[in-house]
Amino acid sequence: MSVLKVIEVLANSEKSWEDATKKAVAEASKSVKNIRSVYVQDQSASVKDGEISDFRVNVKITFEVK
């Protein structure tokens, strides 16, 4: 039987929500091993001068505890 744990991570990117998600996983993987999946819970964006300036994601990252 595997034991899994879930953490919540917030990340942002000037490029896209996909890039923000990749950054969240990359940052989490620096201190968390055995990452199994990522679930994008929320997406939002900041607007400046009528254009999107920042993409934000709230993700849940699941990893196996050994």
Jmol script that loads the backbone (N, CA, C; Angstrom):
load data "model"
ATOM      1  N   MET A   1       0.831  -1.174   0.000  1.00  0.00           N
ATOM      2  CA  MET A   1       0.000   0.000   0.000  1.00  0.00           C
ATOM      3  C   MET A   1       0.882   1.247   0.000  1.00  0.00           C
ATOM      4  N   SER A   2       0.518   2.217  -0.805  1.00  0.00           N
ATOM      5  CA  SER A   2       1.246   3.481  -0.875  1.00  0.00           C
ATOM      6  C   SER A   2       0.545   4.537  -0.033  1.00  0.00           C
ATOM      7  N   VAL A   3       1.341   5.409   0.548  1.00  0.00           N
ATOM      8  CA  VAL A   3       0.808   6.552   1.269  1.00  0.00           C
ATOM      9  C   VAL A   3       1.118   7.787   0.432  1.00  0.00           C
ATOM     10  N   LEU A   4       0.079   8.552   0.107  1.00  0.00           N
ATOM     11  CA  LEU A   4       0.243   9.746  -0.712  1.00  0.00           C
ATOM     12  C   LEU A   4      -0.093  10.978   0.117  1.00  0.00           C
ATOM     13  N   LYS A   5       0.591  12.070  -0.193  1.00  0.00           N
ATOM     14  CA  LYS A   5       0.354  13.329   0.490  1.00  0.00           C
ATOM     15  C   LYS A   5       0.107  14.399  -0.567  1.00  0.00           C
ATOM     16  N   VAL A   6      -0.700  15.396  -0.225  1.00  0.00           N
ATOM     17  CA  VAL A   6      -1.027  16.475  -1.158  1.00  0.00           C
ATOM     18  C   VAL A   6      -0.609  17.803  -0.535  1.00  0.00           C
ATOM     19  N   ILE A   7       0.078  18.622  -1.333  1.00  0.00           N
ATOM     20  CA  ILE A   7       0.417  19.981  -0.907  1.00  0.00           C
ATOM     21  C   ILE A   7      -0.186  20.961  -1.907  1.00  0.00           C
ATOM     22  N   GLU A   8      -0.437  22.154  -1.451  1.00  0.00           N
ATOM     23  CA  GLU A   8      -0.983  23.194  -2.313  1.00  0.00           C
ATOM     24  C   GLU A   8       0.112  24.209  -2.601  1.00  0.00           C
ATOM     25  N   VAL A   9       0.261  24.569  -3.884  1.00  0.00           N
ATOM     26  CA  VAL A   9       1.327  25.475  -4.308  1.00  0.00           C
ATOM     27  C   VAL A   9       0.740  26.560  -5.203  1.00  0.00           C
ATOM     28  N   LEU A  10       1.175  27.786  -4.996  1.00  0.00           N
ATOM     29  CA  LEU A  10       0.786  28.907  -5.848  1.00  0.00           C
ATOM     30  C   LEU A  10       1.986  29.300  -6.694  1.00  0.00           C
ATOM     31  N   ALA A  11       1.731  29.582  -7.979  1.00  0.00           N
ATOM     32  CA  ALA A  11       2.827  29.991  -8.868  1.00  0.00           C
ATOM     33  C   ALA A  11       2.306  30.975  -9.904  1.00  0.00           C
ATOM     34  N   ASN A  12       3.230  31.709 -10.514  1.00  0.00           N
ATOM     35  CA  ASN A  12       2.830  32.652 -11.560  1.00  0.00           C
ATOM     36  C   ASN A  12       3.840  32.663 -12.700  1.00  0.00           C
ATOM     37  N   SER A  13       3.399  33.207 -13.829  1.00  0.00           N
ATOM     38  CA  SER A  13       4.247  33.294 -15.018  1.00  0.00           C
ATOM     39  C   SER A  13       3.761  34.453 -15.874  1.00  0.00           C
ATOM     40  N   GLU A  14       4.667  35.070 -16.583  1.00  0.00           N
ATOM     41  CA  GLU A  14       4.292  36.118 -17.531  1.00  0.00           C
ATOM     42  C   GLU A  14       3.878  35.519 -18.872  1.00  0.00           C
ATOM     43  N   LYS A  15       4.160  34.204 -19.085  1.00  0.00           N
ATOM     44  CA  LYS A  15       3.876  33.548 -20.369  1.00  0.00           C
ATOM     45  C   LYS A  15       2.481  32.939 -20.460  1.00  0.00           C
ATOM     46  N   SER A  16       2.173  31.995 -19.529  1.00  0.00           N
ATOM     47  CA  SER A  16       0.922  31.237 -19.641  1.00  0.00           C
ATOM     48  C   SER A  16       0.624  30.493 -18.349  1.00  0.00           C
ATOM     49  N   TRP A  17      -0.614  29.958 -18.268  1.00  0.00           N
ATOM     50  CA  TRP A  17      -0.972  29.128 -17.120  1.00  0.00           C
ATOM     51  C   TRP A  17      -0.166  27.830 -17.141  1.00  0.00           C
ATOM     52  N   GLU A  18       0.091  27.304 -18.339  1.00  0.00           N
ATOM     53  CA  GLU A  18       0.892  26.082 -18.450  1.00  0.00           C
ATOM     54  C   GLU A  18       2.298  26.305 -17.892  1.00  0.00           C
ATOM     55  N   ASP A  19       2.897  27.431 -18.235  1.00  0.00           N
ATOM     56  CA  ASP A  19       4.239  27.741 -17.736  1.00  0.00           C
ATOM     57  C   ASP A  19       4.215  27.922 -16.212  1.00  0.00           C
ATOM     58  N   ALA A  20       3.171  28.552 -15.690  1.00  0.00           N
ATOM     59  CA  ALA A  20       3.056  28.713 -14.240  1.00  0.00           C
ATOM     60  C   ALA A  20       2.946  27.352 -13.554  1.00  0.00           C
ATOM     61  N   THR A  21       2.202  26.424 -14.160  1.00  0.00           N
ATOM     62  CA  THR A  21       2.075  25.071 -13.609  1.00  0.00           C
ATOM     63  C   THR A  21       3.419  24.358 -13.621  1.00  0.00           C
ATOM     64  N   LYS A  22       4.157  24.473 -14.713  1.00  0.00           N
ATOM     65  CA  LYS A  22       5.483  23.860 -14.797  1.00  0.00           C
ATOM     66  C   LYS A  22       6.421  24.435 -13.738  1.00  0.00           C
ATOM     67  N   LYS A  23       6.330  25.733 -13.505  1.00  0.00           N
ATOM     68  CA  LYS A  23       7.167  26.367 -12.478  1.00  0.00           C
ATOM     69  C   LYS A  23       6.812  25.856 -11.082  1.00  0.00           C
ATOM     70  N   ALA A  24       5.520  25.661 -10.825  1.00  0.00           N
ATOM     71  CA  ALA A  24       5.087  25.146  -9.523  1.00  0.00           C
ATOM     72  C   ALA A  24       5.669  23.760  -9.273  1.00  0.00           C
ATOM     73  N   VAL A  25       5.594  22.881 -10.276  1.00  0.00           N
ATOM     74  CA  VAL A  25       6.123  21.522 -10.131  1.00  0.00           C
ATOM     75  C   VAL A  25       7.645  21.554  -9.993  1.00  0.00           C
ATOM     76  N   ALA A  26       8.306  22.370 -10.784  1.00  0.00           N
ATOM     77  CA  ALA A  26       9.767  22.456 -10.720  1.00  0.00           C
ATOM     78  C   ALA A  26      10.229  22.939  -9.348  1.00  0.00           C
ATOM     79  N   GLU A  27       9.556  23.936  -8.807  1.00  0.00           N
ATOM     80  CA  GLU A  27       9.937  24.467  -7.497  1.00  0.00           C
ATOM     81  C   GLU A  27       9.660  23.443  -6.395  1.00  0.00           C
ATOM     82  N   ALA A  28       8.504  22.791  -6.456  1.00  0.00           N
ATOM     83  CA  ALA A  28       8.164  21.785  -5.450  1.00  0.00           C
ATOM     84  C   ALA A  28       9.133  20.612  -5.486  1.00  0.00           C
ATOM     85  N   SER A  29       9.572  20.232  -6.681  1.00  0.00           N
ATOM     86  CA  SER A  29      10.459  19.070  -6.815  1.00  0.00           C
ATOM     87  C   SER A  29      11.846  19.313  -6.226  1.00  0.00           C
ATOM     88  N   LYS A  30      12.166  20.549  -5.894  1.00  0.00           N
ATOM     89  CA  LYS A  30      13.442  20.835  -5.239  1.00  0.00           C
ATOM     90  C   LYS A  30      13.481  20.280  -3.816  1.00  0.00           C
ATOM     91  N   SER A  31      12.312  20.203  -3.177  1.00  0.00           N
ATOM     92  CA  SER A  31      12.282  19.710  -1.804  1.00  0.00           C
ATOM     93  C   SER A  31      11.369  18.496  -1.608  1.00  0.00           C
ATOM     94  N   VAL A  32      10.550  18.172  -2.611  1.00  0.00           N
ATOM     95  CA  VAL A  32       9.624  17.042  -2.515  1.00  0.00           C
ATOM     96  C   VAL A  32       9.990  16.017  -3.578  1.00  0.00           C
ATOM     97  N   LYS A  33      10.142  14.781  -3.151  1.00  0.00           N
ATOM     98  CA  LYS A  33      10.489  13.700  -4.088  1.00  0.00           C
ATOM     99  C   LYS A  33       9.254  12.848  -4.360  1.00  0.00           C
ATOM    100  N   ASN A  34       9.324  12.039  -5.398  1.00  0.00           N
ATOM    101  CA  ASN A  34       8.260  11.092  -5.751  1.00  0.00           C
ATOM    102  C   ASN A  34       6.938  11.764  -6.109  1.00  0.00           C
ATOM    103  N   ILE A  35       7.002  12.898  -6.820  1.00  0.00           N
ATOM    104  CA  ILE A  35       5.778  13.569  -7.259  1.00  0.00           C
ATOM    105  C   ILE A  35       5.069  12.677  -8.264  1.00  0.00           C
ATOM    106  N   ARG A  36       3.785  12.478  -8.040  1.00  0.00           N
ATOM    107  CA  ARG A  36       2.980  11.598  -8.894  1.00  0.00           C
ATOM    108  C   ARG A  36       2.075  12.367  -9.856  1.00  0.00           C
ATOM    109  N   SER A  37       1.486  13.488  -9.374  1.00  0.00           N
ATOM    110  CA  SER A  37       0.541  14.217 -10.226  1.00  0.00           C
ATOM    111  C   SER A  37       0.397  15.658  -9.767  1.00  0.00           C
ATOM    112  N   VAL A  38      -0.184  16.456 -10.660  1.00  0.00           N
ATOM    113  CA  VAL A  38      -0.501  17.846 -10.331  1.00  0.00           C
ATOM    114  C   VAL A  38      -1.921  18.125 -10.817  1.00  0.00           C
ATOM    115  N   TYR A  39      -2.695  18.781  -9.970  1.00  0.00           N
ATOM    116  CA  TYR A  39      -4.074  19.128 -10.285  1.00  0.00           C
ATOM    117  C   TYR A  39      -4.194  20.646 -10.224  1.00  0.00           C
ATOM    118  N   VAL A  40      -4.589  21.257 -11.343  1.00  0.00           N
ATOM    119  CA  VAL A  40      -4.761  22.705 -11.371  1.00  0.00           C
ATOM    120  C   VAL A  40      -6.132  23.018 -10.784  1.00  0.00           C
ATOM    121  N   GLN A  41      -6.120  23.615  -9.606  1.00  0.00           N
ATOM    122  CA  GLN A  41      -7.355  23.899  -8.894  1.00  0.00           C
ATOM    123  C   GLN A  41      -7.971  25.219  -9.367  1.00  0.00           C
ATOM    124  N   ASP A  42      -7.162  26.258  -9.485  1.00  0.00           N
ATOM    125  CA  ASP A  42      -7.649  27.582  -9.886  1.00  0.00           C
ATOM    126  C   ASP A  42      -6.666  28.236 -10.844  1.00  0.00           C
ATOM    127  N   GLN A  43      -7.222  29.050 -11.726  1.00  0.00           N
ATOM    128  CA  GLN A  43      -6.414  29.865 -12.627  1.00  0.00           C
ATOM    129  C   GLN A  43      -6.927  31.299 -12.527  1.00  0.00           C
ATOM    130  N   SER A  44      -6.003  32.240 -12.567  1.00  0.00           N
ATOM    131  CA  SER A  44      -6.381  33.651 -12.586  1.00  0.00           C
ATOM    132  C   SER A  44      -5.306  34.425 -13.326  1.00  0.00           C
ATOM    133  N   ALA A  45      -5.593  35.685 -13.594  1.00  0.00           N
ATOM    134  CA  ALA A  45      -4.632  36.518 -14.308  1.00  0.00           C
ATOM    135  C   ALA A  45      -4.739  37.954 -13.808  1.00  0.00           C
ATOM    136  N   SER A  46      -3.610  38.643 -13.854  1.00  0.00           N
ATOM    137  CA  SER A  46      -3.585  40.067 -13.534  1.00  0.00           C
ATOM    138  C   SER A  46      -3.648  40.839 -14.840  1.00  0.00           C
ATOM    139  N   VAL A  47      -4.348  41.963 -14.810  1.00  0.00           N
ATOM    140  CA  VAL A  47      -4.490  42.784 -16.012  1.00  0.00           C
ATOM    141  C   VAL A  47      -3.881  44.148 -15.750  1.00  0.00           C
ATOM    142  N   LYS A  48      -3.078  44.608 -16.713  1.00  0.00           N
ATOM    143  CA  LYS A  48      -2.464  45.926 -16.618  1.00  0.00           C
ATOM    144  C   LYS A  48      -2.605  46.608 -17.970  1.00  0.00           C
ATOM    145  N   ASP A  49      -3.143  47.803 -17.977  1.00  0.00           N
ATOM    146  CA  ASP A  49      -3.349  48.582 -19.199  1.00  0.00           C
ATOM    147  C   ASP A  49      -4.138  47.798 -20.251  1.00  0.00           C
ATOM    148  N   GLY A  50      -5.155  47.053 -19.803  1.00  0.00           N
ATOM    149  CA  GLY A  50      -6.026  46.331 -20.714  1.00  0.00           C
ATOM    150  C   GLY A  50      -5.464  45.038 -21.268  1.00  0.00           C
ATOM    151  N   GLU A  51      -4.319  44.581 -20.755  1.00  0.00           N
ATOM    152  CA  GLU A  51      -3.713  43.344 -21.236  1.00  0.00           C
ATOM    153  C   GLU A  51      -3.293  42.479 -20.045  1.00  0.00           C
ATOM    154  N   ILE A  52      -3.297  41.162 -20.257  1.00  0.00           N
ATOM    155  CA  ILE A  52      -2.867  40.245 -19.206  1.00  0.00           C
ATOM    156  C   ILE A  52      -1.369  40.414 -18.980  1.00  0.00           C
ATOM    157  N   SER A  53      -1.024  40.646 -17.725  1.00  0.00           N
ATOM    158  CA  SER A  53       0.389  40.859 -17.390  1.00  0.00           C
ATOM    159  C   SER A  53       0.987  39.683 -16.616  1.00  0.00           C
ATOM    160  N   ASP A  54       0.116  38.844 -16.030  1.00  0.00           N
ATOM    161  CA  ASP A  54       0.618  37.786 -15.159  1.00  0.00           C
ATOM    162  C   ASP A  54      -0.426  36.678 -15.064  1.00  0.00           C
ATOM    163  N   PHE A  55      -0.013  35.438 -15.315  1.00  0.00           N
ATOM    164  CA  PHE A  55      -0.882  34.271 -15.191  1.00  0.00           C
ATOM    165  C   PHE A  55      -0.589  33.598 -13.859  1.00  0.00           C
ATOM    166  N   ARG A  56      -1.645  33.214 -13.129  1.00  0.00           N
ATOM    167  CA  ARG A  56      -1.460  32.608 -11.805  1.00  0.00           C
ATOM    168  C   ARG A  56      -2.208  31.285 -11.724  1.00  0.00           C
ATOM    169  N   VAL A  57      -1.611  30.327 -11.030  1.00  0.00           N
ATOM    170  CA  VAL A  57      -2.272  29.043 -10.803  1.00  0.00           C
ATOM    171  C   VAL A  57      -2.169  28.665  -9.332  1.00  0.00           C
ATOM    172  N   ASN A  58      -3.177  27.957  -8.890  1.00  0.00           N
ATOM    173  CA  ASN A  58      -3.195  27.338  -7.573  1.00  0.00           C
ATOM    174  C   ASN A  58      -3.289  25.845  -7.861  1.00  0.00           C
ATOM    175  N   VAL A  59      -2.237  25.090  -7.550  1.00  0.00           N
ATOM    176  CA  VAL A  59      -2.198  23.663  -7.892  1.00  0.00           C
ATOM    177  C   VAL A  59      -2.078  22.807  -6.637  1.00  0.00           C
ATOM    178  N   LYS A  60      -2.547  21.562  -6.777  1.00  0.00           N
ATOM    179  CA  LYS A  60      -2.361  20.560  -5.728  1.00  0.00           C
ATOM    180  C   LYS A  60      -1.410  19.512  -6.290  1.00  0.00           C
ATOM    181  N   ILE A  61      -0.322  19.278  -5.580  1.00  0.00           N
ATOM    182  CA  ILE A  61       0.699  18.341  -6.019  1.00  0.00           C
ATOM    183  C   ILE A  61       0.647  17.114  -5.104  1.00  0.00           C
ATOM    184  N   THR A  62       0.527  15.957  -5.728  1.00  0.00           N
ATOM    185  CA  THR A  62       0.451  14.690  -4.983  1.00  0.00           C
ATOM    186  C   THR A  62       1.775  13.966  -5.095  1.00  0.00           C
ATOM    187  N   PHE A  63       2.272  13.475  -3.950  1.00  0.00           N
ATOM    188  CA  PHE A  63       3.524  12.729  -3.963  1.00  0.00           C
ATOM    189  C   PHE A  63       3.433  11.552  -3.006  1.00  0.00           C
ATOM    190  N   GLU A  64       4.277  10.565  -3.257  1.00  0.00           N
ATOM    191  CA  GLU A  64       4.302   9.360  -2.443  1.00  0.00           C
ATOM    192  C   GLU A  64       5.251   9.542  -1.268  1.00  0.00           C
ATOM    193  N   VAL A  65       4.791   9.163  -0.079  1.00  0.00           N
ATOM    194  CA  VAL A  65       5.608   9.195   1.128  1.00  0.00           C
ATOM    195  C   VAL A  65       6.204   7.808   1.313  1.00  0.00           C
ATOM    196  N   LYS A  66       7.523   7.740   1.397  1.00  0.00           N
ATOM    197  CA  LYS A  66       8.185   6.449   1.558  1.00  0.00           C
ATOM    198  C   LYS A  66       8.725   6.279   2.945  1.00  0.00           C
TER     199      LYS A  66
END
end "model"
wireframe off; spacefill off
backbone 0.3
color backbone group
